[in-house]
Amino acid sequence: MLSSTMKNVSLLLLCSIATVTCAAQDTRWKINAGEGITWKINNADTSHTDQIEMSGKQVSAIISYGTGAAQQAVVKKRIIFPMLRTIPNNTHASLKWAVDEQHTPVVTVNRQEAVETVTAISFNGVLTMQSTLGKDISFTRHLFPSIDKAAVIEECSITNNSSVPVSIVVPNTSASDSTKAEKGVYGIYVLRTEVYGAGTYDVKPGDMIKYAIVYSGRKTCDQPYTYAAAYEYKKRLELADGIADKLVLETPDPVINKMFDFAKLRVTESIYDTKGGLMHGPGGGAYYAAIWANDQAEYANPFFPFLGNIEGNESALNSWRLFASYMNPAYKALPSSIIAEGTGIWAGAGDRGDQAMIAYGASRFALAYGDKYTAQQLWPLIEWCLEFLRRKTTGEGVIMSDADELEGRFPAGKINLSTNTLAYGALQSASDLAMALNDAATAKKLAAEAVTLKANIEKYFGSTVQGYATYRYFDGNDKLRAWIGLPLTMGIFDRKEGTLKAMYSPLLWTSNGMLTESGSKTFWDRALLYGLRGTFYAGATDSATKYLQEYSRKRLLGEHVPYAIEAWPEGDQRHLAAESGLYCRIITEGLFGIRVTGFHQFQFQPYLPKGWQKMSLKHIRALNDDFDIAVERKNKMYSIYIKQKNGAAQQLSWDGKQPLSVTLK
């Protein structure tokens, strides 16, 4: 992979490009002791609002929250019901509800309308706002989606901290509304705001009352449901805690650790229980009950076996089944997206390199899932996609596609770097998968195709762009593009030095993210997340760590928290779920350098960043197992300990020069 000398040269070159300050600069949010983050608000704070998306199997909520003048609370709720389909039943046909806040009860204290003054906001999988309703009256609200019902819950409590009784009135502002039958695939939908615990209370000193508001949606043929807010709250916390306890990252950097925890939650919670089976969805107020060749097949699906979440794995398996249903003998392109609970498709941008995305994602998923029967079921889809790519190969040995995943937002020509690099990665992993399936001849053939494509990528795309020896994105491209980091993630290091310099130069790297194209103001986190993973995989560990720290601190503790985002200005930095999957893969495939090569085998290169004595990744569920990797610096060597839950421990010593190969026993 990289010699120690090459690695050090890479680090020196990168460090000369830009200075990244990783000190604990002041941020709006802080990591708290309760497994979350907190924004403490005082009189010096100016008005600030943010938004966060939280999801369950039947619902998603985009909550806008924060403070206005004089610390007064700002809360707005936009609720999406993915399975309440509207007409026309297209990609965006989930029922959306901007909640009328007039139906949120305004509490009175001693016959005076209470004014909510916010003192702190925290998040640990549940959004919690701590406030006062006047002197010595504290108010707490928890906002979260039900994990399995079409409802969003606002659980509230009021505590009398004074020395005298107070009278508190929680008005019953319950209300229902109905949609028009002709606008719903399933007819009329009922939207209900229900107040539980309304009434008049005489609250003694030290006592507390609780009430809840539930925002729900249903078909008229479904019976109303009586919700228990405390029960739903506990289930939501159990979900967050359960995900946190799987694939546990332990490093000396608490920001990276916590960002990783939250990324696991976001990528996993955004799975919807549709009539077409479990479907992972991007979210963002627009993309639900549907799958995409990039977001799901390429970004999220290869991560789920590492986490071992059963819903995540099943949603991935279901996506492969859905895509495979569109294979055809004429080799017409598979749809970019399967929408509307699996009943329709979207292919509006033509072939975006979708077959490369699917072949790459399916091969990596099948290897990491570690089940021979499942791999055999996926093999025809992988094989079909690879044959499609062969039929799109030009006389120059590179692969054509109509567009890339940005769907024409930026020029990509007819032959782009992204499609070709993904195809190379697909050939690599498909070769490994064929060998795991005991088909040595096919494995050898695919490996040879990968070697040829790699050489042709260098010939066709290798170029000096804006002074950097890196890649042109397409023929005629004369501006640096963020996707030049993609070859590094696949182990293509021919232009490593120039590519790393270009990625982190002022032409692409900014304080807000990596520009899609030099000279633009647009950034998409997905390219940055790939770039960081590639930087780690290329062995530039210290520089990668600095940029990862800068990025993580901004996304976790800055002004728009706590997840990776889609893009800006498009979408206003939505918390799309698959981007959080890409963040997680920076750790698994970048920092730890894991590449699964068989049903029980993997290669990895866990370089410790400068200043880190040790790191570990525990409860890795890939390869149908449960194992830990612990890495510790021992003089100039690395001491590595691999422990399987139901197997033997392996102690390894590594000099950092070549990737390690491990077989689980």
N, C-alpha and C positions, 0 to 999 in steps of 0.2 A: 504494500500500500504506500506508505511514506517512510522514508528513513528519518531518524531523529534530526539529522542535519537539514534535510529538506523542510521538515516541519518548522524548525527554528527560523529558517530563511523566510518561510511563508508568514510567520508571525511578525518578523521585523518589517517585511514589506507592508503588511496590513497596518501595523501600528503607525507607520509613517504617513498613512493616508489621512487619518482624522483622529482626533482625540475624543474618546467617549468617556464621560464622567459617570462612574458607577457608584460614587459615594451616595450615602442615604440622604439625597437632597430632600427638601421639604416637599411633601405631597399632601393633597387634600385628604386622602384616605390612609389609614394605618392598619396593619395586621393586628388583630386583637387576640386575646388569650382564649377566645371561645370558638376557635376553628373558622374564623371569618375575618372580615374587614370592617372598619368603622370610620365614619366621618363625624367627628365631633364639631358641633356648631356653636359659635359664640357670637357676641355682639359685633366683633370685628369682621365677621364673615359677610361678604356681599351676597346678593341673591345668586343662587345657582340651582339649575335643574339638570337632571340627567334622565336617561331611560334605560330599562333593562328588559330583556325578554326571558320569560320562564314558561316551561311547557310541561304538559302531561299527555297521556295517551289519547285524550279526547278534546284537549283545549290548549291554547297558547295565549299568554297575556303579555302585552307590552305595556309596562307601567312607567309613566313619567312621574318623577318625584323630585322633591327638593324643597327649597325655601324661596319665598318672595320677600317683600319688604318686611322688616322687623321680625325676621325669622318665621314668618307665618308659613304654614304647611302648604305645599303644592302637591296634589295627587291627582293624576288622570289615568284612566284605565281604558285600554283598547284591547278587546277580547276577540279571539279568532276561534271559530268552531270548524275544524277541518272537515268533519263528516256531515255537517249541515251544508249541503252543496247548493249553490245558487245557479241561476241560468243567465248566460250560457255557461255550461259546465266545463270551463277551461282551466288553465293553470292557476288562475287567481280566484277561483269560484268558491272559496271558503267563506262562510258567513262571517262578517266582521261587524263588531258592535263597539261603537264609541259610547261608553257608559255616560248617561246623564247624571252628573254629580249631584243634581237636585234631589235624587233619590237616596243619597247617602245621608243618614240622619245627622242633624246638627244638635249636639248635646247641649243641654242647659245645666248650669251649676248655680244653685240658689236663685233660680228663676232668671238668671242672666245667660244669654247665649255665650257659650264658651268660645274663646279664641285660642286656637292651637298654635303654640310656639314650639318649634322643633329644636331639640337640644342635641340629638344624635341620630344618625341613620347607619344601620349595619346590614351586612349580607352574609349569610352562611348557607345559602340554598333557599332561604326565606328572606324576604326584604322586611326589615323591622325599623319602624320609626318611633323614637322616644321623644315625647313632648310634654309640655305642661298645659293645663287648661285654667291657668290662673295660679295664684299663690298656693303652694303646698298641695296641688292636685296634679298627679302625674298620669300620663296617658300613653299607652303602648298599642301599636297596631302591627300585626303581622300580615303581610300580603303574599299569597302564593297560589299556584294552581293545584287543583286536585290531581293526584298522580294517575287516576283512572276514570274520572268522571268529567262530564262537560260542565265544569264549574270552576270559578275563581273565588277564593275565600279571603275575606278581610276580618281577621279575628282581633278584637279590641278588648282592652282592659283599662279600668280607671281606678286609681288608688288614692284614698284620702290620707295624705301625710300630715294633715293639720291636727290640732288638739281639740277640735270641735266637730260635731256631726255636720254633714253637708247633704243637701237635697240634689239628686241628679236625675234628670229625665232623659231617657233615650227614646226619641219618638219612633213610632212605627211608620216608616216611609216605604214599606213594601209596595212594589208595583210590577205589573206585567205589560208586555207589549207583544204584538204579533206581526210577523211579516206577511206579505201578500202571497197567496197560493201560487199565482202564476210566475213568481220569481224564484221559487224553490224547486229543486229537483224532486224533493220528497214532500212538496206542498207547503203548508203553513208551518213556521217555526215560532216557538214561544220563547221570548227572552224575559227572564224573571229576576228582579232584585228582591231578595227576601231578607228581612231583618229578624234575627233570632235573639231573643233576650231584651226586646224593647220593654219599657216600663218606667215607673217612677220608683226611685230608691232613696231611702234615708241611709246614708253610708257613715258608719261610725269611724272614729279615728283609727287609722291603721288597717281598715277593711278595704276590700276591693270588689268591684263588680266586673262581669264580663258580658260581652255581647258580640255578635258577628253579623256581617252582611255577606250574603252569598249571591254571586252573579252567575246565573246558569242559562243554558240553552237546551232546547229539546224539540223533537218533532211532536206534532199534536197527537200522534198515535201513541206516544210514550207517556207513561204515567208520571206525575210529579214525584219528586224525591225529597225526602226529609234529610237534610245534611247535619252532620255533627262536626262542628268546626275543630274542636280539640282533637278528634280522631283523625281528621284530614291533615291537621298540622303535624301530628306525630308521624303519620305515614310519609309526609313530605320530608321530614327530618331524617327518617329511617332510610329513605331513598338516597339522600345526600350523604349520609354517614356510610351507607353500604358501598357506595361508589368510591368514597374516600379511602375505604379500607382495602380496596383492590388496586393493584399496580401502584404501590406506595413508593413515591420518590423521596429520598432523603439525601439532601445536599447541604453544604454550609450556607446556602442562600435561601432564606425563608421566602423571599418574593417569588423566585422560580418555583419553589415547592408549592406555594399556595396557588399560583397561577395554573400550575399543572393540575392541582386538585379541582379547581373550578372548571378548567377546560374539559376534564373527564366528565363532570356533571353536565355541562352544556351539550357536548356531543351526544351524550347518552339520553338525556331527557327528551330530546326532540324526535321521538319515535311515536308514530300515530297508529292506532289500532283500527285500520280501515277494513272495509269489506273485502278488499284485495289482499289482506294480510298486513303484518307489521311493515310500515314504511317509514324509514328515516327521512325527515324533511329538513330543508335549510331553515325555514321560518322567515323571520324578517317582516311579518305582516303580509307576505305575498306568496310564499312557496310552501304548501302543505299537502299532505296526502298524495305525494308525488315523489318520484326519484329522478336523479340526473346522472349522466355518465361521469361527470366530473365530481360533483359534490359527494355523491354516495359511492359510486363504484371506485373512483380514483382516490378521493380524500379520506372518507370516513371508514369504509368497509375494511381496508387492510389493518386498521387499528383495533377493531373490536375483539379479535381473538386474544390480543395482548391483555385487554381489560377483563375478558371473560364474562361480560354482562350478557345474560341469556337473550334479552330483548335486542341488544345490539347485534349479536351473532345471527339471530333469527331474521332481523330486518335485512341484514346483508344477504343471507341465503334467499330470502324472498325476492330481493332485487335481482339476483342472478337468474332466478326462475322467470321473472317478468321480462328481463332483457332477452333471455334465451327463446322466449315464445315468439320473438320477431325475427329469428334466423330464417333465411330463405335461400333456395338453391340458386337464385339469380345474383346473390351477393349485393343486394340493395342495402344501403346503410341502415343500421339499427337506429331507432329514434334517439334523439339526444335526451329526451325526458319522457317518462311514462306518468301520466297525470290522472287526476280525478279518481282516486282510489284504485287505479289500475285499469280504468275503462277507456282511456284515451291516450293520445300521444302528442308531443310537440317536437317538431323538426324544422322550426322556422329559420334556422341558420345553416341548414344543410349539414354536411359532415364536418363536425368541429374537431375531428380526430377522435371521435367517440369510441371507435373500435380499439384504438390504442389505449384509451383510458380504461375501457372495460377489460381488455386482455391483461393489462398491467395490474389492475386492482384485483381481478379474479385470481390471477396466478399467485399474487402475494397473499391474498386471503386464504386460498386453499392450502398453501404451505404452512402459514401460521396457525390455521385451524387444526391442522395435525390429524385429520381423519381421512383415511384412504377412500372410503366409500363416498364421502362428500366430494373429494377431489375428482373421483371418476365421474360424478354427476356434473361437475363444472367443466371438465375437460372439453366436451364438444363445443361449448360456448367459446372457450379460449381458442381452440383450434379454428373455429369459424372466423373469429375476429382476426387472427393472424393471417388467414388466407385472404380475407378482405384487404388487409394491408399490403400483402404481396401484389394483389391486383391493382393497387394504387401506386406501385413503385415506378418511378420514372427511369429513363435511360441513364440518368446520373446516379441511380441507386438510392434515391431518397423518396419519401412518401408524400403524396399529394393529399390535401384536404381542403374543403371549401373555406374553412375558417379555423379559429381556435376557440378556447373556452370564453374568450371575451366577445365573441359573436359580432365582430365588426366594429366594436367600439374604438379599436385601434387597428391600423392596417396589419395584415398578417400574410398577404400574398396568397399564392396557391400552394406553397410548400413552406411550412413554418418549422421552427426549431422545436416547439413544444410537442407537436404530433410525432416528430421523428425521435425525440429523446424518450418519450413515453413508449414508443414502439420498441426501442432498444431495451428499455427496462422490462417490457413485457416478454421479449425474447429471452432475456437472461433468466427471469423467474420461471417462465414456461419450460425452459430447458431443465432447470432444477426440479420442477414438478414432474416432468416426464421421467427423469431419473428416479425420483421417489416412487413413481408408478411402475418401475422396472422396465421402462422402454428406453434402453440405452441408445438405440439407433436414432430415435426422434430427438432425444436429448442432445446428441452430438450434432444433428442437423440444425437444430435451433441455435445452439451455441455458435456454430459456424456462421449462421445468418446474422447473429448479434455482432460478431467480429467484423463482418462485412459492412453492416450498417454503421457501426462506430467509425470505421474508416471513411465512409461516405459522408457522415455528419461533419467530420473534420474538413473534408475536401469542399463540401458545399457551403457550410455555415461558418467555418473558421475564417476570421477576418479581423482587421484592425478597425475599430469603430470609435470615433472621437478620441483617437490616440491610445486606445487600450486594445491589447492583443486578446480578443475574446471572440464572440460570435455575432454575426449579423442574424437578425431574427427571420428575415426572409430576403429574397433577392431584391436588391435596391434599397434595403434598409440602411440608413446612415445615422441613426440615433440609437443610443444605448437603450435596451429594454430590460425590465426587471426579470424576465424569464430566462436570462442568460445563466442564472444560478441552477437551473434545472439539470443540466448535464452533471453537475457535481453530485447531486443526490443519487445519480445512477452509476457513480464511479467512473465517469469520464473526466479525467484530469489532464488531458492534453494541453488545455489552455487555463489551467488552474490559477496561476499567478496573476495573469492579466484579468481574468474574470473576477477574482476576488478584489483586485484593485478597483475595477470598474463598479462593482456592486456597492462598495462602501465609499465611493467617491462622492463629492458634492453634487455630481450630475444625477445620481439616483437616490442616495441616502439623505433623508431629511429627519428632522426631529419628530415628525408625525408618522413616518413610515417610508417605504421604498416607492419611489415614483414608478408608475407603469412605463413611462417613456421619458427620457431626459428632455427637459424643457417644458413638460406638462405640469399640471398641478394635481393630477389624479393619482391616487394610490389604492391598490387592492392588497389586502393583507396576505392573500393566498400566495402570491409570488414571493413576498418577503419571508413567509414561513417556510416555503421550499428553500429559499436562499440560505436561511440560517441553518436548516438541516444539512444542506449541501456543504456549507462552510465547516461544520463539525465533521462531516463525513470525509472531507478532504484533509482533515488533520490540523486545520488552523484553529485549534481548540480555544486558546486563550483569547484570540480576537472574537471568535464566535460567541464566547461567553460574555464578553463585554457588551456586544451588540444585543444579545439575548437579555441581559440584565437591563439595559436601557429600554428596550421594547417592553419587557414584562412589567417594569416599574410604571411605565406610562399607561399600559392597558389595565393593570390591576389596581393601581393606586392614584391614577391621575384624574382627569376631568370627565372621562367617559369610561366607566368600569362595568364589570371586571373581566371581560372576555376579549379575545381576538374579534376583529370586526370584518365586515365584507369590504366596504370601499368608501371613498370620499372623492368627490361630492355626491356621486350617485348613491342613493339609499340612506344617506345621512348616517353612515357608520353603523349599519344594522348588525345585530349580534347573530349572524348566520351560524348555524351549529357546526357545519363541517369544517369551518376554519379552526374551531377549537380542536377538532380531530387532528388537523395539521400541526397545531401547537404541540399536542401530545407526541406526535411523531418526531418532532425535533429532539425530544428526550430519548425515545426508544431507538430510533434509527439514526439519530445524529449524535447526541452526547454519548450514548452507549454503543452506537454504531452497529446495532443488531440487524443482520440480514439472514432471514430463515432460508435454509438451503435444502431441507428435507423434513420429513414428518417428525423426526427426533433430533435434527441437527440445525445448528445455526453458527454463523460467523459473527464475531463482534470485535470492536476496537474501542474500549472504554477509556479514552484519554482523560486524565484528571486535569482540570484547569489549574493554572498557577494559583497557589494559595489554598487550594483544596487538598486536604490530607486524605479524605475518603468520600465516597458516595455509594449509594445503594439503590436498587430497584427491587422491591419485594412483591411477592404474590403476582408474578408474571404468569398469566394463564395461557400463553401461547403454547402451541405444540400439544394441546390437550393435556396440560400439566399445571402444576402450581410450584413455581420455583423462584428463588431469590438470586440476585447477583450483587455481591459486595466487592468494591474495589478500594484498595488502600495503597498509598505510596510507601514504598520501602526502599530508601536510598534512591538509586537510579532505576529501580524496577517497580513493577506493579504487582501487588499480591491480590489475587482474585479468588473469591470463594463463591462457589455455586452450590446451592442447597435446594434439593427437591423435597417437597412436602412428604412424599412417599417413596423416596429414593435415596441413593447414596449422595454424600457430599463430595465435591471435587475442589481441590486446592491447586491453583495454577500460579505460576510465576511468569510474568510477561515483560519483555523488553520494549514493547511499543513499536516494533519495527514492521511487523506483519500482522494482519488480523488473526485472531485466535479461532480455531474451529472446535466446537463442543458437541458431543453427543450425549443427550440425556439418557440415563439408564433406568 
